[in-house]
Amino acid sequence: MRLSTAGFHRNSIDAILEHQYKLSKTQQQITTGKKFQSAAEDPIGAVRGAALDRTLADNEQYSRNSNIVESRLKYEEQSLADATALLQSARDLALAGANSTLGQAERRMLANDVRQQLSALMEVANRDDSNGEFLFAGTRTATRPFAQTSSGVVYNGDLTSRQIRISSTQALADSHTGSDVFMNIAERNGVFRTTNGAANTGNGSIDVGRVVNPTAWVAGNYTVQFTTATDWQVVDDATPTPNVITTGTGFRPGQSINFNGITVTITGTPAANDTFEIQPAQDTDMFAMLEELAVTLETSGPTAGAGADFNNRIGAAIANLDQALERTVGVRAEVGARLSAIDQATNVRESEAVDLQSLLSDLRDVDYAKAISELNQQYAGLQAAQAAYTKIAQMSLFDFLR
C-alpha cells in the first residue's frame, strides 16, 4: 500500500495530538482530583453523582431541621420540669392546709402561696423559645397562648403542632399544644367526682373514691342517702322515682361503700338525711385546679358541715393535682421519646453520610497513584511519537536518488 507524504504527515500529527489530549486529560484529573469534569465525559457517573449530592443535601437540611426541633423540645422539657415543680409545691401546700390544727389565718397564708404558684404557672405556660415563638401555642406561635379572664384562664392557641421532617421517612412535632399540656384534664380520680351534700348537718365527708372494676362501672349520677345515722342507700337519678342501687345498715365512720364497680369511703359521722353525690368526672385545667385550691383554703368554715365539706374539697384538690402531675409526667415522657428519636435519626444520617461520601469518592475522585502512572506512560508515548516523527519526516524519495 502506498502512503502519500501528506497522509503520512497527517497521521503522525493526529497521533501526536491524541497523545497530547490524553496527557492533558490525565494532567487535569491530577490537578482537580476528579475523574471527570463534565457530564459528557461520564454520563452515568454524572447522574449517579448528582443523585448522591441530592441525598447529601437533603440530609444536611434534615440535620438543620433536627437542630430546630431539638432546641424547642429542650425548651419545652425545661418548662415542663418547672411546671412539675410548681404543681408539686402546690400539692405540698394542699397537704399542709389539710392539717386540722391550722387556723383560718394560716390557711389564708397558704392560699396566697398557691396564688403565687398559679401566677408562676401562667408564666411557664406562656414561655417562648430562643426565636421568640411561644412554646405551647400550637402552630399559632406568635399568639400568646393563655390569658386570664373573669371566667378563668382561656387558651388562645390552636390544637395542632408543627410537623418537621428529620429524615426522609420521619417527621416530629416540635412541641405540644397548650391544650394537650395544661387543659382538658379529667378531675379527681379521672372517672367520677364525689361531693358532700350542701345541706348536710353531720361531719361526714366522702373521699374521692376509686374504680375497682372498670367493666362494672356505669357512668351516671348517684346519691348516697343516709336515712338514719347508720342506715344508707345508693340511688340513681331516674325520674320520677330513683332506682335503689344498693343499701346498707350499721354504718361506721371510715366504712367503704361499694357499688357498680367503684368504692367510696365516708369518714366522720353523717347525720340522718345527709347525702353524698357521685357524678361523672368533668374536664378541668391546671389553672382552675390551683384557683379552686386557693378558694378552698380561704373559705373553710367553723361548722361541722362546713368542715366536712372542706375535707372533701381539699381531698379533691390533692387528687386533681395528682392528675395534673401525671399529665406533665406523660408529656415529658413524650418529649424524651422525641429527643431520643432525633438522636437516632442523627446517628443514621451521620452513618449514611460516611457511606455516601465514600460512594462519591469512588465515583468522582481520581486514584492518584494510577493517574500519575498513566501520566508517565502517556508522556513517554508522546515523546516517542514526536521523536519518531522527527526522524521519519526527514525521509523522502529524493533521499534515494542521490
MARTIZA-583475 format. One record per residue (C-alpha): z, x, y; residue in one letter. Coordinates in steps of 0.5 Angstrom, whole numbers, plus 500, padded with zeros to 3 digits. Each point is the difference from the previous one (the first is absolute). Layout:
BEGIN
+-----+-----+-----+------+
|   w |   u |   v | rest |
+-----+-----+-----+------+
|   Z |   X |   Y |    a |
...
+-----+-----+-----+------+
//
This chain:
BEGIN
+-----+-----+-----+------+
|   w |   u |   v | rest |
+-----+-----+-----+------+
| 500 | 500 | 500 |    m |
| 498 | 503 | 507 |    r |
| 505 | 499 | 505 |    l |
| 498 | 501 | 507 |    s |
| 503 | 504 | 505 |    t |
| 502 | 494 | 505 |    a |
| 503 | 497 | 494 |    g |
| 504 | 506 | 498 |    f |
| 503 | 501 | 507 |    h |
| 502 | 492 | 500 |    r |
| 503 | 500 | 493 |    n |
| 504 | 506 | 502 |    s |
| 502 | 498 | 506 |    i |
| 502 | 493 | 497 |    d |
| 504 | 504 | 495 |    a |
| 504 | 504 | 506 |    i |
| 501 | 493 | 504 |    l |
| 503 | 497 | 493 |    e |
| 505 | 506 | 499 |    h |
| 502 | 499 | 508 |    q |
| 501 | 493 | 499 |    y |
| 505 | 500 | 494 |    k |
| 503 | 506 | 503 |    l |
| 501 | 496 | 507 |    s |
| 503 | 494 | 496 |    k |
| 505 | 504 | 496 |    t |
| 502 | 504 | 506 |    q |
| 501 | 493 | 504 |    q |
| 504 | 498 | 494 |    q |
| 505 | 506 | 500 |    i |
| 500 | 499 | 508 |    t |
| 502 | 493 | 500 |    t |
| 504 | 500 | 493 |    g |
| 496 | 494 | 498 |    k |
| 495 | 499 | 494 |    k |
| 495 | 495 | 505 |    f |
| 499 | 499 | 507 |    q |
| 497 | 493 | 500 |    s |
| 499 | 494 | 495 |    a |
| 492 | 502 | 499 |    a |
| 503 | 507 | 496 |    e |
| 504 | 496 | 495 |    d |
| 499 | 492 | 501 |    p |
| 505 | 499 | 494 |    i |
| 505 | 504 | 502 |    g |
| 500 | 498 | 507 |    a |
| 501 | 493 | 498 |    v |
| 506 | 501 | 496 |    r |
| 503 | 505 | 505 |    g |
| 499 | 494 | 505 |    a |
| 504 | 495 | 495 |    a |
| 506 | 505 | 499 |    l |
| 500 | 501 | 508 |    d |
| 501 | 493 | 501 |    r |
| 505 | 499 | 495 |    t |
| 504 | 506 | 503 |    l |
| 499 | 497 | 507 |    a |
| 503 | 493 | 497 |    d |
| 506 | 504 | 497 |    n |
| 501 | 503 | 507 |    e |
| 500 | 493 | 503 |    q |
| 505 | 497 | 494 |    y |
| 504 | 506 | 502 |    s |
| 501 | 498 | 507 |    r |
| 501 | 493 | 498 |    n |
| 506 | 502 | 496 |    s |
| 503 | 504 | 505 |    n |
| 500 | 494 | 505 |    i |
| 503 | 495 | 494 |    v |
| 505 | 505 | 498 |    e |
| 502 | 501 | 507 |    s |
| 501 | 493 | 501 |    r |
| 503 | 499 | 494 |    l |
| 505 | 505 | 501 |    k |
| 502 | 497 | 507 |    y |
| 501 | 493 | 496 |    e |
| 504 | 503 | 495 |    e |
| 505 | 503 | 505 |    q |
| 500 | 493 | 504 |    s |
| 502 | 497 | 493 |    l |
| 505 | 505 | 499 |    a |
| 503 | 499 | 507 |    d |
| 500 | 492 | 498 |    a |
| 503 | 501 | 494 |    t |
| 506 | 504 | 503 |    a |
| 501 | 494 | 506 |    l |
| 500 | 495 | 494 |    l |
| 505 | 504 | 496 |    q |
| 504 | 501 | 506 |    s |
| 500 | 492 | 502 |    a |
| 502 | 499 | 493 |    r |
| 506 | 504 | 500 |    d |
| 502 | 496 | 507 |    l |
| 499 | 494 | 496 |    a |
| 505 | 502 | 494 |    l |
| 505 | 502 | 506 |    a |
| 499 | 494 | 503 |    g |
| 502 | 496 | 493 |    a |
| 507 | 503 | 501 |    n |
| 504 | 494 | 500 |    s |
| 505 | 504 | 504 |    t |
| 496 | 501 | 506 |    l |
| 501 | 496 | 506 |    g |
| 494 | 497 | 505 |    q |
| 500 | 505 | 505 |    a |
| 499 | 505 | 495 |    e |
| 494 | 496 | 496 |    r |
| 497 | 500 | 507 |    r |
| 500 | 507 | 501 |    m |
| 497 | 501 | 493 |    l |
| 495 | 494 | 503 |    a |
| 498 | 505 | 506 |    n |
| 499 | 506 | 495 |    d |
| 495 | 495 | 496 |    v |
| 496 | 498 | 506 |    r |
| 499 | 508 | 502 |    q |
| 497 | 500 | 493 |    q |
| 496 | 495 | 501 |    l |
| 497 | 503 | 506 |    s |
| 499 | 506 | 497 |    a |
| 496 | 497 | 494 |    l |
| 496 | 497 | 505 |    m |
| 498 | 507 | 503 |    e |
| 499 | 502 | 493 |    v |
| 495 | 494 | 498 |    a |
| 496 | 502 | 507 |    n |
| 500 | 507 | 499 |    r |
| 493 | 503 | 501 |    d |
| 497 | 507 | 497 |    d |
| 497 | 506 | 503 |    s |
| 494 | 497 | 502 |    n |
| 504 | 494 | 504 |    g |
| 498 | 495 | 495 |    e |
| 505 | 495 | 497 |    f |
| 502 | 501 | 493 |    l |
| 502 | 493 | 498 |    f |
| 494 | 496 | 504 |    a |
| 495 | 500 | 494 |    g |
| 493 | 501 | 503 |    t |
| 503 | 498 | 507 |    r |
| 502 | 507 | 501 |    t |
| 500 | 499 | 508 |    a |
| 504 | 494 | 500 |    t |
| 508 | 500 | 500 |    r |
| 502 | 497 | 493 |    p |
| 506 | 497 | 501 |    f |
| 503 | 496 | 506 |    a |
| 507 | 497 | 502 |    q |
| 499 | 492 | 502 |    t |
| 505 | 495 | 501 |    s |
| 499 | 497 | 492 |    s |
| 501 | 507 | 497 |    g |
| 495 | 506 | 499 |    v |
| 493 | 499 | 499 |    v |
| 494 | 504 | 497 |    y |
| 494 | 501 | 504 |    n |
| 496 | 505 | 496 |    g |
| 495 | 498 | 494 |    d |
| 501 | 499 | 493 |    l |
| 495 | 506 | 498 |    t |
| 500 | 507 | 499 |    s |
| 495 | 505 | 502 |    r |
| 497 | 503 | 493 |    q |
| 498 | 507 | 501 |    i |
| 496 | 504 | 495 |    r |
| 503 | 506 | 497 |    i |
| 495 | 501 | 494 |    s |
| 493 | 497 | 498 |    s |
| 504 | 495 | 496 |    t |
| 507 | 499 | 503 |    q |
| 502 | 497 | 507 |    a |
| 507 | 500 | 502 |    l |
| 504 | 495 | 505 |    a |
| 502 | 505 | 506 |    d |
| 507 | 495 | 501 |    s |
| 503 | 494 | 498 |    h |
| 500 | 494 | 505 |    t |
| 506 | 498 | 503 |    g |
| 500 | 493 | 497 |    s |
| 500 | 504 | 493 |    d |
| 506 | 504 | 502 |    v |
| 504 | 496 | 505 |    f |
| 498 | 493 | 499 |    m |
| 500 | 495 | 494 |    n |
| 506 | 502 | 496 |    i |
| 503 | 495 | 495 |    a |
| 507 | 499 | 503 |    e |
| 507 | 500 | 496 |    r |
| 498 | 501 | 492 |    n |
| 493 | 499 | 501 |    g |
| 500 | 494 | 496 |    v |
| 505 | 495 | 503 |    f |
| 505 | 499 | 506 |    r |
| 507 | 498 | 500 |    t |
| 504 | 497 | 506 |    t |
| 506 | 496 | 501 |    n |
| 500 | 493 | 502 |    g |
| 501 | 499 | 507 |    a |
| 506 | 495 | 500 |    a |
| 504 | 504 | 494 |    n |
| 507 | 500 | 501 |    t |
| 502 | 505 | 495 |    g |
| 500 | 507 | 500 |    n |
| 495 | 500 | 494 |    g |
| 494 | 505 | 501 |    s |
| 494 | 501 | 496 |    i |
| 497 | 506 | 499 |    d |
| 492 | 502 | 500 |    v |
| 499 | 499 | 492 |    g |
| 495 | 503 | 496 |    r |
| 495 | 498 | 495 |    v |
| 502 | 501 | 492 |    v |
| 494 | 496 | 497 |    n |
| 494 | 500 | 505 |    p |
| 496 | 496 | 495 |    t |
| 505 | 494 | 500 |    a |
| 501 | 500 | 508 |    w |
| 496 | 494 | 503 |    v |
| 500 | 501 | 508 |    a |
| 503 | 494 | 504 |    g |
| 505 | 498 | 504 |    n |
| 507 | 499 | 496 |    y |
| 507 | 499 | 503 |    t |
| 507 | 502 | 496 |    v |
| 504 | 494 | 502 |    q |
| 508 | 500 | 499 |    f |
| 502 | 493 | 498 |    t |
| 507 | 503 | 500 |    t |
| 503 | 506 | 501 |    a |
| 499 | 502 | 493 |    t |
| 494 | 496 | 498 |    d |
| 493 | 501 | 502 |    w |
| 493 | 498 | 498 |    q |
| 493 | 503 | 502 |    v |
| 495 | 495 | 502 |    v |
| 493 | 501 | 503 |    d |
| 496 | 496 | 506 |    d |
| 497 | 495 | 496 |    a |
| 500 | 493 | 504 |    t |
| 502 | 495 | 501 |    p |
| 505 | 503 | 494 |    t |
| 501 | 507 | 499 |    p |
| 500 | 502 | 493 |    n |
| 506 | 504 | 497 |    v |
| 498 | 506 | 497 |    i |
| 507 | 502 | 497 |    t |
| 507 | 499 | 501 |    t |
| 507 | 504 | 499 |    g |
| 507 | 499 | 501 |    t |
| 506 | 504 | 500 |    g |
| 497 | 505 | 506 |    f |
| 504 | 506 | 501 |    r |
| 499 | 505 | 506 |    p |
| 494 | 505 | 498 |    g |
| 497 | 496 | 495 |    q |
| 493 | 500 | 499 |    s |
| 495 | 494 | 499 |    i |
| 494 | 501 | 496 |    n |
| 494 | 495 | 500 |    f |
| 492 | 501 | 500 |    n |
| 501 | 507 | 498 |    g |
| 504 | 502 | 506 |    i |
| 507 | 502 | 501 |    t |
| 504 | 499 | 507 |    v |
| 508 | 502 | 501 |    t |
| 504 | 496 | 504 |    i |
| 507 | 504 | 503 |    t |
| 506 | 497 | 503 |    g |
| 502 | 492 | 500 |    t |
| 495 | 495 | 501 |    p |
| 503 | 493 | 503 |    a |
| 497 | 493 | 497 |    a |
| 494 | 498 | 503 |    n |
| 498 | 508 | 501 |    d |
| 492 | 501 | 499 |    t |
| 496 | 507 | 499 |    f |
| 493 | 500 | 501 |    e |
| 495 | 503 | 496 |    i |
| 493 | 501 | 502 |    q |
| 493 | 504 | 499 |    p |
| 501 | 506 | 504 |    a |
| 496 | 501 | 506 |    q |
| 496 | 506 | 503 |    d |
| 503 | 504 | 506 |    t |
| 499 | 506 | 503 |    d |
| 505 | 506 | 501 |    m |
| 501 | 499 | 508 |    f |
| 502 | 493 | 498 |    a |
| 505 | 503 | 495 |    m |
| 503 | 504 | 505 |    l |
| 501 | 495 | 505 |    e |
| 503 | 495 | 495 |    e |
| 505 | 505 | 498 |    l |
| 502 | 501 | 507 |    a |
| 501 | 493 | 502 |    v |
| 504 | 499 | 493 |    t |
| 504 | 506 | 503 |    l |
| 501 | 497 | 506 |    e |
| 502 | 492 | 498 |    t |
| 505 | 501 | 495 |    s |
| 505 | 494 | 501 |    g |
| 507 | 499 | 498 |    p |
| 500 | 494 | 496 |    t |
| 499 | 500 | 492 |    a |
| 494 | 497 | 500 |    g |
| 497 | 505 | 505 |    a |
| 503 | 506 | 497 |    g |
| 497 | 498 | 493 |    a |
| 493 | 499 | 504 |    d |
| 501 | 507 | 503 |    f |
| 501 | 503 | 493 |    n |
| 493 | 496 | 497 |    n |
| 496 | 503 | 506 |    r |
| 503 | 507 | 500 |    i |
| 498 | 500 | 493 |    g |
| 493 | 497 | 501 |    a |
| 499 | 506 | 506 |    a |
| 502 | 505 | 495 |    i |
| 495 | 497 | 495 |    a |
| 495 | 500 | 505 |    n |
| 501 | 507 | 502 |    l |
| 499 | 502 | 492 |    d |
| 494 | 496 | 500 |    q |
| 497 | 504 | 507 |    a |
| 503 | 507 | 497 |    l |
| 496 | 498 | 493 |    e |
| 494 | 499 | 504 |    r |
| 500 | 506 | 504 |    t |
| 501 | 504 | 493 |    v |
| 494 | 497 | 498 |    g |
| 496 | 501 | 506 |    v |
| 502 | 507 | 500 |    r |
| 498 | 501 | 492 |    a |
| 493 | 497 | 502 |    e |
| 500 | 506 | 506 |    v |
| 502 | 505 | 495 |    g |
| 494 | 498 | 495 |    a |
| 495 | 500 | 505 |    r |
| 502 | 507 | 502 |    l |
| 500 | 502 | 493 |    s |
| 493 | 497 | 499 |    a |
| 498 | 504 | 507 |    i |
| 503 | 507 | 496 |    d |
| 496 | 498 | 494 |    q |
| 493 | 499 | 504 |    a |
| 501 | 506 | 504 |    t |
| 501 | 504 | 493 |    n |
| 494 | 497 | 497 |    v |
| 496 | 502 | 507 |    r |
| 502 | 507 | 500 |    e |
| 498 | 501 | 493 |    s |
| 494 | 496 | 501 |    e |
| 498 | 505 | 506 |    a |
| 501 | 506 | 496 |    v |
| 495 | 498 | 495 |    d |
| 495 | 497 | 505 |    l |
| 500 | 507 | 504 |    q |
| 499 | 503 | 493 |    s |
| 494 | 496 | 499 |    l |
| 497 | 501 | 507 |    l |
| 502 | 508 | 499 |    s |
| 496 | 500 | 493 |    d |
| 494 | 495 | 503 |    l |
| 499 | 504 | 507 |    r |
| 504 | 507 | 500 |    d |
| 496 | 506 | 498 |    v |
| 502 | 505 | 495 |    d |
| 500 | 506 | 504 |    y |
| 500 | 505 | 494 |    a |
| 494 | 496 | 497 |    k |
| 497 | 500 | 507 |    a |
| 501 | 507 | 502 |    i |
| 497 | 502 | 493 |    s |
| 494 | 496 | 502 |    e |
| 499 | 502 | 507 |    l |
| 500 | 507 | 497 |    n |
| 495 | 498 | 495 |    q |
| 495 | 497 | 505 |    q |
| 501 | 505 | 505 |    y |
| 498 | 505 | 494 |    a |
| 494 | 496 | 499 |    g |
| 498 | 499 | 507 |    l |
| 500 | 508 | 500 |    q |
| 496 | 501 | 494 |    a |
| 495 | 494 | 502 |    a |
| 499 | 504 | 507 |    q |
| 499 | 507 | 497 |    a |
| 495 | 497 | 495 |    a |
| 496 | 497 | 506 |    y |
| 500 | 506 | 504 |    t |
| 497 | 504 | 494 |    k |
| 495 | 495 | 498 |    i |
| 498 | 499 | 507 |    a |
| 497 | 507 | 501 |    q |
| 495 | 499 | 494 |    m |
| 493 | 497 | 501 |    s |
| 493 | 501 | 497 |    l |
| 499 | 506 | 505 |    f |
| 505 | 504 | 497 |    d |
| 496 | 500 | 493 |    f |
| 493 | 502 | 504 |    l |
| 503 | 507 | 502 |    r |
+-----+-----+-----+------+
//
